[in-house]
């Protein structure tokens, strides 16, 4: 389901990078307690649809809905504090994370 025209931009991370950031933060005592965990790079829903490798799976059904007032047009995070204090940064690029996610879905892995 896509709300609006698919042009909204988000800072997507592969789940392994999120878990790595959480585990890293849990094992140290940083001077700050709040961190943005992101790549600092935005991708639109339309870009994600264009970049996916269709592979052997069927083309997904996309349901379009009217744009929602509360959806920010762009949400990209500044993770510089996490990089500096946690020595953390994402390891999985957007395209690779998207491919891994689609492979998991094809295999029936949640």
N, C-alpha and C positions, 0 to 999 in steps of 0.2 A: 504494500500500500504506500503510495507516494502522495503526500499532501502538497498541493501547489504544482509548479512546473518542474520540480526536481533540481532547481538551481541553488537550493540552500547548501551551504558549505559547512562541513563538520571536520573535526580533527580526529580521525579514526585511528585506533590502535589495535593491534592483534592482542588477544587475551594473554598470551605468554608474556608480553611486555608489561601489561598491567600487573600481573601476578609478581613478576620480577621486581617491579617498583614497590609493591606492598610488602614483600618479604624483606627487601633491602631496608625500607623505612622502619620495619619492626625490629630490626637487629642493630640499629644504631640510635644514638640520642642526638638528633639534629637540633640546631638552635631554634628552628621554626617547626611548628606542628602542622602547617598547611602547605601543600604543594600542588601545583598543577601537574598532572601526569598526562602528557600529550607529546605529539611529534613536532608541533609548531607549523605543520603543513596542512592546509585545508584541501578537501576534495568534495565535490558536489555529488549528489545522488546520481545525476546524469553521467558524470565521469565514471563513477563506480560501475554503472550499467555498461558503459562503452568498454571499459578495461577488462571486464570479466572474460575469462576463457570459457566459451560455451561447452567445450568438451563433449562428452557423450550424454549429458543430461538434457532434458527437455527445456525449452525456453520458458522462463517463469511467467506466470500470469501477473500482470501489473494492474492494480486497481488505483485509479487516480481519484483523489478527493480534493475538495476546495482547500486552498491554503488556510492555515490557522493563524490567527492574530498573534499568538504567543510564541511562534517559532521565530527565533532570531535568523536573519538572513545569513549571517556568518558567525561561526563560533570556532575560533582557533586559539589554542592555549599557548601561553608563554611558560615553558617548563624550565627556564634557566635556573630557578632556585633548586629544583630537583637535580639538575645536572651538577650544580655547584656543591650542594650539601650532601646529596646522596650518591654522587658520582654515578648517576643513572641516566641512561638515554635509551630510547627504543632501538631494538636490534632488527626488527622485522619490517621491511618497507611495505608501504600500502599495497602494492600490487601482489607481493608475495603473501601477505596476510589474507588478502581477498581470495587468492587461489587456494590457500590452505583451508580457509573457511568453506569454500565451495566443495573442495575435496571431501571434507568431513561430512557435509550435508549429503553428498552423493553416496557416501558409505554408510549413512544412517547414524553417524556419530553426533551427539548433541553439541 
